[in-house]
Amino acid sequence: MDSSVALGRLELARPVTTHGSCLPEGAHGAHLNGCVPLSHQVAGHKYGVDKVGILQHPDGTVLKQLQPPPRGPREMQFYSMVYSEDHCDPCLVDLQAQLPKYYGTWSSPDAPTDLYLKLEDVTRRFQKPCIMDVKIGQKSYDPYASQEKREQQIRKYPLMEEIGFLVLGMRVYKVGLDSFDTYDQHYGRGLVKDTIKEGLSKFFYNGDILRKDAITASILKVQKILQWFEGQSRFNFYASSLLFVYEGICVPSLVSQSLRDSQIALEACEQNNNINQSLSTMYSLHKKSCAQSHYQAKQDNNVRSSSQQPNGNRGLARLEEDRKESKSQAGQETVHDVEVKMIDFAHVFSSDVPDQGYIYGLKNLLKVLHQILEE
């Protein structure tokens, strides 16, 4: 790649600032029994723009339209397998914690053959959710892809094999402006080895400070996912992503104190050569400092209710259980400040070897996050 072009692409990929609805033009009306296009989607197929897309259900879940075969059925089978209620497979049970909750399939009475995956909206508990979609792995095509498909994916981002991940899109809350900056897939494809750290750090910069608390919490979440991958050799994931979410609103004075305390903890633990202990300490300090702001946001979002119910795979019972759990956690002032979830499973295949491509991507992503945190 021409170095002048590579460097120029980062400069040209400027964020888009939004102050109101994020819905596509002409998509402000209700669709399919009260469902509307997902307003805060940062990547992937978008309803009203592509042939398939993601909707927001009135009950607060999201509906991901099933892709054409074999991708759509493959993703549905994967979710159904992981969330099957008659298995006690520790590998799959542990994996559930890294995925959005799955409530079966949904279809509109007006179009019963158009199936949607009914999934947890992991952003729902946040008042000003900052969101980033990162594709993980050294290959964004699966082993059964045609040569044409392989070449197409490589052209999209030639550095995928070297870097191991690709920023597909992000949405960052700017505190001073009370608005969001959005970055699309072209921004991510413009990031090269020398600019990937700076490009990724934009997700954690709120216009005033670098949210090191959110970086720390994200690292801990990604490490959990890495642990799962290092302990399994049953699945290989291609063109799958991590969805990062953190709360954009936090009390400034408390965040500043949290950062000072975090830096002290980091220095102390580094002297003992124990970075994991450092991260856990920093994470605990951050949760304490931001509890008031995040708890209020959680209260505001938990008010929502709906007469619409899921229609598959015991989704109703599970959804009600999750709501009760959420209310219980709110009563205990539990802080949900950062989420990192695995998403997009249209290209997951059985295997008998560890997924080295995904592991490589996770490790490199962690390396860059550590660099951002330390500098």
N, C-alpha and C positions, 0 to 999 in steps of 0.2 A: 504493500500500500504506500502511495506517495505520502511522505511525512507532512508536506505542506497541506495536503488535503485532509489528512487525519487530524492535524492540529486545528485546522479551520472548521471541521465539522463540530467540534465541541463549542466553539464560539458561536456558530450559526444556530445551534439548537437551543434557542431561547425559550424560557418557560412561558406558558400562557396563564394569565391571571384571571380568575373567575370570581365574581361577587354574588352570583345568584344560583339559579338552577343549573345543574350540569346536564340536563336532559338534551338529547339531540333535537335539532330544529323540527318542529311539528310533532314532537313526542310528549307534549304536556298533558294530553288526555289519557284517560284510563284505557287499558288494554286487557282483554281476556279476564273478565270478571273482577275488575278492580286492580289488576296487576299493572304496574308501570315499569318502564325501562329503569334499570339500576342506575341511580344518579351519580354514584361515586366510583364507577368502574374505571380502572386506570389502564387496562390492557385486555386483549382477547376480543372475541367476536361481540359486537354491540348490536342490540336490538334496534331495528329500524335502519341500520347501516349495512349489516351483513345478513346473510340468509338465516343465520341462527344467532341467538344472543341471550342475554341474561335479564331477567325481570325481578322486580321486587314484589313479593306477595303482601297483601294487607296484614297478614299476621306477623310480619317482620322477617320471614325467611326469604331466601333468594331462590329463584327458579332458573336453572341452567338448561337451556334447550338441548335436547339430545342431538348430537351430531350425526350425520349420515353414517351408515355401516361402512367399515367395521368399527370406526372410532367410538361412536356413541354407545352402542351395545357393550363394547369392551369396557368403557368407563363405568357404565351402569353395573356391570357384573363385578367390577372391582369394588365399588362402594358396597354392593350387596354382600359380597364375600367378607369384607372387613367388618361390616356391621351385622353380620348374621347372628341371630340370637341363640342358636343352638350349638355354637362352637366355644371351646375353651382354649383356643390356641394362644399361648402367651405372646407370640410374635405379632399376631393380629390385634390382640387386646391392647398391647403397648402402642401399636400404630394408631389406634383410634384417637389417642391423646394428641397426635400430631396433625389430625385432619379436621375439617369442619364437620359438625354433626350431620348425619344423613337421615332424612325422614322419608325415604322411599321416592316414588315417582308421583307426578301430578300432571293432570291434563284438564283442559277447559271442557265443559259440557258442549261447547260450540265446536270444538275440534278435538274429539277424544283420541284421535290417533297421533296427535302431536304431543309427544311425551317430554316432560321436563324432570330433571333431577331436583328434588326439593332439599335444600341445604341450609345450614346455619349461616346467618349473616354475621361474620366475626367482627364487623365494624359497628354493629348496632348499639353496643353498650357505650360507645365513645361519642362525645359531644362534637368535637372537631377532629375527626379521624384523619391522621396522616397515613397514607397507604402507598406501598411499593410492591410491585410484582417483579420477581426475579426468576428467570428461567435457569435451572441448575443442570449441570452435566457437561461433558465434553462433546456430546453429539446431540443435535436437536432433531435427528431423524432416527427411526427405529431400524432394526436389522432387516426388516422386510420392505423397506422403502425402495422405490425404483432408483436407478442411477440418476434420472432426471430430478427426482425429488431430493436426493442427496446433494447434488450440485446446486440446486436452488437454495437449500438451507445453508450450505457453506458460503454461498455468495452473500447471503443476508448478513452474516457476521463471521468472517474468516477467522477471527480470533477466539472462537468458542472453545476450540480444543486446548488452546494455550491458557486462557483465562478461566474457563470452567463455569462461567455464569454470564448472564446477559440481563441488564435492566430493561424490562419491557415497558415500564411506565411507572410514574409516581405522582403523588399529590401531596403537597406540603403546605401546612397552615402557617401563614405569616402573621404573627401576633399583632404587630403594630398596625398592619393594614386591615386586619380582620378579613382576610381573603386567602384563597388557595392559589399557589403556583402549581401548574401541571406540566409534566414532561412526558412525551410519548416515546414510542419505540425508536424513532429516528434519533432521539437524544441518546438512548442507550447504545445504539449501534455505532454512534460516533465516539464512544469511549474506547480508548486504546490502553495498552499496558501502562503508559506514563500518565494517563489522566483518569484511570479508573477510580483511584482513591478520592481525588477531588470530586469526580462526578457522583460517586456514591455518598459522599459527605453532605451533598446538598439536601439529601432526604432528611438529615438530622439537624439542619440549620433553620431556625424559625424566624430569621430576620434580625434577631437580637443576640442569641447565643447558640452555640452548638449543643444539642441535647445529648450530652454524654451519658446521662441517666438512661435514655432510650437505647443508646448504643450498647450499653452494658447489659440491659435486660434482653436485647435482641441476641447478643452473643450467647447468653445462657440458654436461650430457646433453641438456637441453631445447634449448640453443642448437644442438646438432648436428641435432636434429629440425627446428628452424626453418630451418636452412640447407638441408635437403633439400626442405622445402616451398617455399622461395623459389626453388628451382632447377627445379621441376617444374610442369607445367600439364596433366597427364594424368589426374589423379584428384581428385575431391572427396569428402571424408570427412564423414559426418554421424553423430551419436550414437556417436562413437568416443572412446576414453579413453586416458589415459596412466596406466600403473601405476608408482608410485614404491615402491622398496624400499631400506631401508638397515639396517645392522646395529645392533641396539639395545645390544649389549655392546661396550664399549670401555674400555681402562684409563683411569680418571679422571684420574690425574696427567698422563698423556701427552696426553689430550684437552685439558686445561687449557693445557699448554704449546703444543699445536698452535694453539689459539685465540689465544693471545697472539702467537705468530709470525704467524698469519694476519692479525690486526689490524694488525701492523706492516707486513706486505706490502701490505695493502689501502691503508693511508695513503700509503705510498711510491709505489705505482702510481697512486693517484688524483692525486697531485701531478703525475705525468707524463701524466695524462689517458688512462690505458690500463687500463681495467677488466678487459678480457679477460686481459691478462697477470697482473693481480692474482689473478683467479680461478684461473688455471692454477697459480700459485705456491702459493696457499692449498690447492688440491686436492692438490698433491704433498706438501706438509707434512703434511696429514692422513693420506695413505696411509702415510707413513713412521711416523707416531706410532701408528697403530692396527694395524700389520702383525701384531704378535704375537697379539693377541686374535682378529683376523679369520682368521688362518692356522689357529689352533687350531680355530675353528668350522668352517672348511672341511674340515679333516682329519676331524672328527667326522662331518660330513654325507656325506663321500665313501665311508664304509664301507659304505653301503647297496648291496644287490644284489638281483637278482630273477631267477626262472626265467621270468617272463612276458616276452614279447617283443612289440614293435609288429607290426602286420600289414598295413602298407600303404605305398606310395610310397617304397620303399627306406628305410623308417624305421629298421630294425635297423642297417644299415650306418652311417647318419648318427648314430644314437644312440651306437654304439660309438666312432665317431670323436670325438664330443663328450666322451665319458668319458675317452678317452686324452688329449685336449687338456686336460681338467680336471686329470688327474693330473700332466701335465707342468707346468701352471701352479702346482700346489701345490708341486711340487719347487722351483720358482723363487720361492716365497713371494710369488706374485702376489696382490694384495689386491683382492677384489671387494666394495667397501664400499658402493657405491650402484648401483642399476639404475633406469633409466627406460625403459620399453618401451611402444610403441603396442599397444593391444589393441582388440578388438571391431570387426569389419569387415562387419557385416551390412548396412550402408548406405553402401557405397563405390561410386561411379559414375564412369564415364569422363567426361572433360571436356577442353576445349581452352583453358581459362583457369586461372590460379592459384587455389588454394583460399583466398580472402581471409578467409572466416569462420574457418577453422582457424588461419591465420596471425595474425589479430587475437587469437584466444584465447591462442595461444602467447606473443605479445608482452605481453599483459596479465598473463599468469601470471608471466612473467619479471620484469615490473615489480614485482609484489607480492613475489616472492621476493627481489629486490634490496632492497626496502624493509625486509623482515624482517631481512635480513643486515646492512644498514647501521645499523639502529637497535638 
